[in-house]
Structures are given as structure tokens and as C-alpha cells.
Amino acid sequence: MNIEAIGSIGEILGALAVLVSLIYLAKQIKHSTDVSKVTTYHDGIGQILQSGLHPEFARLSVKIESGEVLDPVEESYSASLATAFIFGHEILYCLFKKGQVDEDLWNNIIINNMQFLKSSMVLPVAKQRQGALSEDFVRLLEES
């Protein structure tokens, strides 16, 4: 074998090594993207659970629904809890719109949380939020 033949074999092997590296890199990027989606999903669920299961969420929600007046601290706290609750749903809604959350799962989350999302504590806060995603989410609430 002459030097040119050996050089040609080296070029072919080099090209194959680059191809294998690119395939490996593509798989790693896909895996990283999948992990990122799951992390974002968990962030949304975490926001919903952390705010919705907070004892003050229930107390303030009942107080508002019964027409009682909140003191300034309660008003601020209820708005903060409502914002966190809404934000968690907006995260999941964004993922759902991108096809990254299963439709059955999304429908289950919305159906089970609609009474809270449309409550006098949460819906007014949702309507005050700005941005296209927030506006789309409020439309979804109003149409449901």
C-alpha cells in the first residue's frame, strides 16, 4: 500500500469519526431538551402545589368568596398566592401549546383546578397580568 492509499483510508476513518460524533451529539442534545422539558413541567406543578396547598390560600379564598374585607396584608398575600398559582398553570399551558404536555394530563389539571382559577381570589389577578401568554390563558379560563 502506498502513502496515498493510507491517506485516503485515514480521511475515510476521520469522516466516519466526525459522523459518529455528530450522531452522539444530536442524541445528547435531544436528551438535554427532554430533561429541560421535564424540569419546566415540574416547576409548573411545584408552583401550583406550593401556592394552592398553602393553608392561607384556602383561608383567604373562603374569606374573599364570602365577601369579607381583607386587610392590606391579606390582600397582598392573597395576590401573591394567586400569582404563583396562575404562573404554575401558565407554565403548563405554554408547554401544552407547544405539544410538550399530554392533552389528557393538561385537561385533567385544568378541570380539577378550574374552580380555583375562576375564583374571586384568582381570576381578577389573572386578568391584571400582562403578556400574550397570560392573555391567552385568561381567554381559556373565560371560555371554559
C-alpha positions, 0 to 999 in steps of 0.5 A: 500500500502506498502513502496515498492509499493510507491517506485516503483510508485515514480521511475515510476513518476521520469522516466516519469519526466526525459522523459518529460524533455528530450522531452522539451529539444530536442524541445528547442534545435531544436528551438535554431538551427532554430533561429541560422539558421535564424540569419546566413541567415540574416547576409548573406543578411545584408552583401550583402545589406550593401556592394552592396547598398553602393553608392561607390560600384556602383561608383567604379564598373562603374569606374573599368568596364570602365577601369579607374585607381583607386587610392590606396584608391579606390582600397582598398575600392573597395576590401573591398566592394567586400569582404563583398559582396562575404562573404554575398553570401558565407554565403548563399551558405554554408547554401544552401549546407547544405539544410538550404536555399530554392533552389528557394530563393538561385537561385533567389539571385544568378541570380539577383546578378550574374552580380555583382559577375562576375564583374571586381570589384568582381570576381578577389577578389573572386578568391584571397580568400582562403578556400574550401568554397570560392573555391567552390563558385568561381567554381559556379560563373565560371560555371554559 
